[in-house]
Amino acid sequence: QVQLAESGGGSVQTGGSLRLSCVISGKTWTVGPGAWYRQAPGKERELVARITRGGVPREYAVSVKGRFTISRDNDKNRVDLQMDNLRRESTAVYYCCASAEGLDYWGQGTQVTVSA
């Protein structure tokens, strides 16, 4: 089993930046792909970005391409999401997800709020 812990959320103005971090603990050697999802109020959860254990390939939602960057450091057991040029529609709870031994594990979420 693994545990995930997100951090880095907060409140920013449009055009600002945030870096979200996901620290993985437990049986870290079993973890494969990692991803960031988000869920805005009244909307369903959506995939924001996904990354393989080796770091390639990376996939992004069309709405964040060119503005968000997902990365990982397996030595530090971290999957990060750099978010630049944030928009009001970026407001959501962001969740880290990792797959290990056929199961998906989720963090508790971190709130990102973007205002004009």
PyMOL commands that set and color helices and strands:
alter all, ss='L'
color gray80, all
select helices_A, chain A and resi 28-30+62-64+88-90
alter helices_A, ss='H'
color red, helices_A
select strands_A, chain A and resi 2-7+10-13+18-26+31-39+46-51+58-60+68-73+78-83+92-100+103-106+110-115
alter strands_A, ss='S'
color yellow, strands_A
deselect
rebuild
show_as cartoon
